[in-house]
Amino acid sequence: MKFEDIKTVGVLGGGVMGGGIAQMCAVAGYPTIVRDISDEAIEATRQAVFEGKWSLKRAVERGKLGYDDAAAAIARITLTQKLEDLKDCDIIIEAIPERLDLKQQVFKELDSAVKPEAIFASNTSGFVIQEIARDVSAERKTRFLGMHFSNPVPAMRMCEVIYTPESTEENIDAVRRLGEAGGKAVSMVKDTPGTYGFLLNRIFGAARREAVAIVEAGIATKEDIDKAMITGRNWPAGFFGSRGGIGREW
Ligand SMILES: NC(=O)c1ccc[n+]([C@@H]2O[C@H](COP(=O)([O-])OP(=O)(O)OC[C@H]3O[C@@H](n4cnc5c(N)ncnc54)[C@H](O)[C@@H]3O)[C@@H](O)[C@H]2O)c1
């Protein structure tokens, strides 16, 4: 699939991440179909994307997006519980709970429900992409990548694109450019069996383990570590206090 051939995006799971990913794609101009599995989940997605803290409404109020652009983005989003509504999407971005067996099972189901040319991407926080793709066809494995965003997606610019030995250059390029079209700064990461966390979560995890070791050895307090990281590295938050990422709101 070439980047230019991506016309419609499907998002699987409309939770914290899926809602944000759908919002990003709709703002970028893509008709976007979000599939979740209950009335309550669909209602929660609608609330978060249209009216919540990082919503399109809030983006207009904060001057991040024009009113007409937000209205157009809202019109591009379809919420559904039917898996078959995703069948003609050109790419599916998966954001269901972080359970490897669940992701494997759902991608197997998707493989037969969605057209063969479509790209599959997982927003897993760190599972090996080749393991998530275990049960899809050999052909689909050439179009199977990771696309890892940071929460809240509408405000955080990071996107890791994880490629496997089977991913073709064309599909890697399409996913990278879709991230860029969504306004993200894309980092490329090689899928690596035996690891968890790609780039961002591995580095943050290593730094956090070091911070905990320093506290446990009595070298410095949690407060002093957070203070040093915030004032010395300009981090928005430390390891132990509030973890607002970019702060409380736009
Ligand atoms: N929350 C974060 O900060 C964050 C950041 C980066 C990546 N992630 C990853 O993103 C993924 C989703 O995390 P989240 O925080 O959005 O979870 P979440 O619990 O907020 O949302 C998951 C959604 O998936 C739905 N769901 C479950 N099974 C489904 C199915 N078969 N089909 C469609 N929808 C289904 C649930 O109803 C729920 O609405 C996880 O893999 C997580 O590790 C999360």
The ligand as an ORCA input file, in Angstrom:
! r2SCAN-3c Opt
* xyz 0 1
  N      -2.671      4.740     27.887
  C      -1.429      5.050     27.514
  O      -0.799      5.963     28.069
  C      -0.784      4.307     26.366
  C       0.301      4.905     25.687
  C       0.855      4.253     24.570
  C       0.355      3.002     24.181
  N      -0.674      2.429     24.885
  C      -1.187      1.127     24.407
  O      -2.381      1.359     23.664
  C      -3.251      0.237     23.788
  C      -4.598      0.721     24.293
  O      -4.419      1.333     25.547
  P      -5.505      2.328     26.156
  O      -4.857      3.015     27.307
  O      -6.138      3.130     25.074
  O      -6.592      1.273     26.710
  P      -8.124      1.535     27.052
  O      -8.492      0.482     28.049
  O      -8.382      2.962     27.378
  O      -8.875      1.225     25.669
  C      -8.971     -0.052     25.103
  C     -10.297     -0.131     24.365
  O     -10.319     -1.311     23.572
  C     -11.626     -1.814     23.593
  N     -11.618     -3.207     23.161
  C     -11.339     -4.333     23.840
  N     -11.417     -5.411     23.023
  C     -11.745     -4.935     21.782
  C     -11.977     -5.543     20.512
  N     -11.889     -6.863     20.354
  N     -12.288     -4.742     19.460
  C     -12.384     -3.407     19.613
  N     -12.188     -2.780     20.808
  C     -11.863     -3.546     21.868
  C     -12.094     -1.568     25.035
  O     -13.526     -1.605     25.136
  C     -11.514     -0.178     25.287
  O     -12.421      0.864     24.941
  C      -2.540     -0.751     24.708
  O      -1.842     -1.674     23.927
  C      -1.579      0.136     25.487
  O      -0.452     -0.552     25.990
  C      -1.267      3.061     25.942
*
